[in-house]
Amino acid sequence: MRIPLKLSLAKTATFTVVHFTVAFSIAYALTGSAPIAGVIAAVEPLANTVAYFLHERAWAGVSARRAAAATAAR
């Protein structure tokens, strides 16, 4: 089953919010500085969000190819 692009984008957006919150909380706990934590929390999750989206799409492609191969084998 192919995962629709809209669903991947929605999952990516919610993941971004969760990741930003976690990154800010950890950075703030380690530094005690809200501005530094904000910068870390802005940069790191954005990079990981792009990586997650690409990862999600790659796995969607794998699933689609497996489904197609299973259908063709019948």
Secondary structure, 3 states (H helix, E strand, C coil): CCCCHHHHHHHHHHHHHHHHHHHHHHHHHHHCCHHHHHHHHHHHHHHHHHHHHHHHHHHHHHHHHHHHHHHHHC
